[in-house]
Amino acid sequence: MRLTILGNGGGISDGLPYNAFLVDDRLLGEVPPDIMSSLFRERIKLDGIRNIFISHFHADHCFGFPFLALRLFYNGAADMIKTFGPLGLESRMLELCALAFGNDHPLREWLGDVMEFIETGPDSEIDLGDGLSIKTIWMDHPVETLGFTLKRSQAPLFTYMPDTLWNENLLPYIRSGGKAVLIDLNGEPGEAHKVHLSEADLAEMALPRCAEDIIFYGTHLKRHKSYGTGRIHYVRPGDRIEITD
């Protein structure tokens, strides 16, 4: 299994492509405002995307949905695409598309025919097909935010933890969520308004308490950081991470 990093930036950054990723060219994680630029930069075939995961409704995670939907519509996509996210997902995405292109655009009818919106909460099991599934995880963020563990035949492959502060409830998922964790490391020392994890948080609260072969891949950053060594790495757009069972 291959994890392709499309972007690594947070809501405030030095111009980094916004955080998004793709699993085996079929599961798209997040649809930020620049999602089309990131997908085309990495030469992704859009017709391979079968599932979309939106962790929460902040702009840097979902405001690109209308542009992706519009391109798929004009490409003639007809096979069902499942989009997963928190409660309110369908109404929020339809509202975004209406604001972007109007209520009378034929995109609206296409969304009803092709896009299946699946609204969920924490600790839900969702079948993606072909033996793959995700189990959702509650994140500690000002709005309802979900991460997930991706599984194949119930065996964990990797875990995605978007915008969150440290919370002890995360530890069991880290311990049991596979050998790779893609995680929000937007936090910086001395921040006045702390709403994101930092490398120091991870080093203190997680690394000493989980298996040494678990590698953490930091994303959702304010600026590019050196790739890192040991168990904490930082991703960059275009990175490919091989995930093994």
C-alpha positions in Angstrom: 0.0 0.0 0.0 1.3 3.5 -0.9 0.5 6.7 0.8 1.0 9.8 -1.4 1.4 13.1 0.3 -0.4 15.8 -1.8 0.2 18.6 0.7 1.6 19.3 4.1 0.4 22.8 5.1 -2.0 23.9 7.8 -4.5 26.7 7.7 -1.7 29.2 8.4 1.6 28.4 6.6 4.3 29.9 4.5 2.5 29.1 1.3 2.7 25.3 1.6 0.2 23.2 -0.3 -2.6 22.3 2.2 -2.6 19.0 4.0 -4.1 16.2 1.9 -3.1 12.7 0.9 -4.0 9.7 -1.2 -4.0 6.0 -0.4 -3.3 3.7 -3.4 -4.8 6.4 -5.7 -8.3 5.5 -4.4 -8.9 7.0 -0.9 -8.5 10.8 -0.8 -7.9 12.3 2.6 -9.1 15.9 2.8 -10.2 18.3 0.0 -8.5 21.6 0.8 -8.9 24.7 -1.4 -5.9 23.8 -3.6 -6.7 20.1 -4.0 -6.9 20.3 -7.8 -3.4 21.8 -8.1 -2.0 19.1 -5.8 -3.7 16.2 -7.6 -2.5 17.4 -11.0 1.0 18.2 -9.7 1.3 14.6 -8.6 -0.3 13.3 -11.9 -3.2 11.5 -10.1 -5.9 9.9 -12.3 -9.1 11.3 -10.9 -11.2 8.3 -12.1 -9.4 6.1 -9.6 -10.7 8.0 -6.5 -13.5 5.9 -5.0 -13.6 7.2 -1.4 -13.1 10.7 0.1 -12.5 11.4 3.8 -13.2 14.9 5.2 -12.1 15.2 8.9 -13.9 18.4 9.7 -15.4 21.5 8.2 -12.6 24.0 8.6 -11.8 25.7 5.3 -8.3 24.2 4.9 -9.9 20.7 4.9 -13.0 21.0 2.7 -13.2 24.2 0.7 -11.8 22.4 -2.4 -14.7 20.0 -2.6 -16.7 22.0 -5.1 -13.7 22.2 -7.5 -13.1 18.4 -7.3 -16.8 17.7 -7.7 -17.0 20.0 -10.7 -14.0 18.4 -12.4 -15.4 14.9 -11.8 -18.8 16.0 -13.2 -17.3 17.4 -16.4 -15.1 14.3 -16.7 -18.4 12.3 -16.8 -17.8 10.3 -13.7 -20.7 7.9 -13.2 -19.5 5.3 -10.7 -20.5 5.9 -7.1 -18.0 7.8 -4.9 -18.4 7.6 -1.2 -17.6 10.7 0.9 -17.2 10.3 4.6 -17.2 12.9 7.4 -18.8 14.2 10.5 -22.5 14.9 11.0 -23.7 17.6 8.7 -21.4 16.6 5.9 -24.0 16.4 3.1 -25.6 19.7 3.8 -22.2 21.5 4.2 -20.9 20.1 0.9 -24.1 20.9 -1.0 -24.0 24.4 0.5 -20.4 24.9 -0.6 -21.2 23.8 -4.1 -24.3 26.1 -4.3 -22.2 29.0 -3.1 -19.5 28.2 -5.6 -21.6 27.5 -8.7 -25.2 28.3 -7.9 -28.2 26.2 -7.0 -29.3 25.7 -10.7 -26.0 24.2 -11.9 -26.3 20.6 -13.2 -23.6 19.7 -10.8 -26.3 19.6 -8.1 -28.2 16.7 -9.8 -24.9 14.9 -10.5 -24.0 15.0 -6.8 -27.4 13.3 -6.0 -26.7 10.6 -8.5 -23.0 9.8 -8.0 -21.8 11.2 -4.6 -22.9 9.1 -1.6 -22.4 11.2 1.6 -21.9 9.0 4.7 -22.1 11.0 8.0 -20.4 9.3 11.0 -19.1 9.8 14.4 -16.2 8.5 16.5 -15.5 4.7 16.9 -17.5 3.8 13.7 -16.4 1.0 11.4 -16.8 1.9 7.7 -16.4 -0.5 4.8 -14.5 0.8 1.8 -14.7 -2.3 -0.2 -11.9 -4.8 -1.4 -11.3 -5.8 2.2 -10.5 -2.3 3.4 -12.2 -0.5 6.2 -11.6 2.5 8.5 -12.4 3.0 12.1 -13.0 6.6 13.1 -11.2 8.3 16.0 -12.3 11.4 17.9 -9.9 14.3 17.8 -9.5 17.0 20.4 -10.3 20.1 18.3 -12.7 23.1 18.7 -15.1 21.6 16.1 -16.1 17.9 15.6 -13.1 16.3 14.0 -12.4 12.7 13.1 -9.3 10.7 12.3 -9.2 7.1 11.4 -7.2 3.8 11.3 -7.2 2.1 7.9 -7.5 -1.7 8.1 -7.2 -4.5 5.6 -9.2 -7.6 6.6 -9.3 -6.0 10.1 -5.5 -5.8 10.3 -4.4 -2.2 11.0 -2.2 -0.5 8.3 -1.8 3.1 9.3 -3.5 5.8 11.3 -4.4 9.4 10.4 -4.7 11.9 13.2 -5.6 15.4 11.9 -6.1 18.6 13.9 -5.9 17.8 17.6 -4.4 18.6 20.9 -2.8 15.7 22.9 -5.5 13.6 24.6 -4.9 10.4 26.5 -7.7 8.8 24.4 -5.4 8.9 21.4 -2.9 6.6 22.9 -4.7 3.3 22.4 -5.3 4.1 18.8 -1.6 4.9 18.3 -0.6 1.7 20.0 -3.0 -0.5 17.8 -3.2 1.5 14.6 -0.3 0.1 12.5 3.3 1.1 12.1 2.7 4.5 10.5 0.9 7.5 11.9 0.2 10.6 9.8 -0.3 13.2 12.4 -1.0 16.9 12.9 2.2 18.5 14.2 1.3 22.2 13.6 2.0 23.2 17.2 5.0 25.4 18.1 6.5 26.2 21.4 5.1 29.3 23.2 1.9 29.7 21.1 -0.7 31.9 22.7 -3.6 29.9 21.4 -2.6 26.2 21.4 -4.9 24.1 19.3 -2.5 21.6 17.6 0.0 19.0 18.7 3.7 19.8 18.7 6.7 17.6 18.3 7.5 18.1 22.0 4.0 16.9 22.9 4.5 13.8 20.8 8.0 13.1 22.2 6.8 13.4 25.8 3.3 11.8 25.7 3.5 9.2 22.9 7.0 8.0 22.0 7.9 6.6 25.4 4.5 4.7 25.7 4.2 3.0 22.3 6.2 0.4 20.3 9.5 1.6 19.0 8.8 0.5 15.4 5.9 3.0 15.1 6.9 5.9 12.8 5.2 9.3 13.1 4.9 11.4 10.0 4.2 15.1 10.8 1.9 17.1 8.5 -0.4 20.2 8.6 2.7 22.4 9.2 3.3 26.1 9.3 6.5 25.8 7.3 8.7 23.1 5.8 10.7 21.2 8.4 13.7 18.9 7.9 12.6 15.4 7.3 13.7 14.3 10.8 15.4 11.2 12.1 14.4 8.4 14.4 10.7 8.0 14.9 9.4 11.5 14.0 9.6 12.5 10.3 8.1 15.5 8.5 6.4 15.0 5.1 6.6 17.1 2.0 4.4 17.2 -1.1 5.2 14.3 -3.4 6.5 12.0 -0.7 5.5 8.3 -1.2 5.3 6.2 2.0 5.1 2.5 1.6 2.8 0.9 4.1 3.2 -2.8 4.9 0.9 -5.2 6.7 
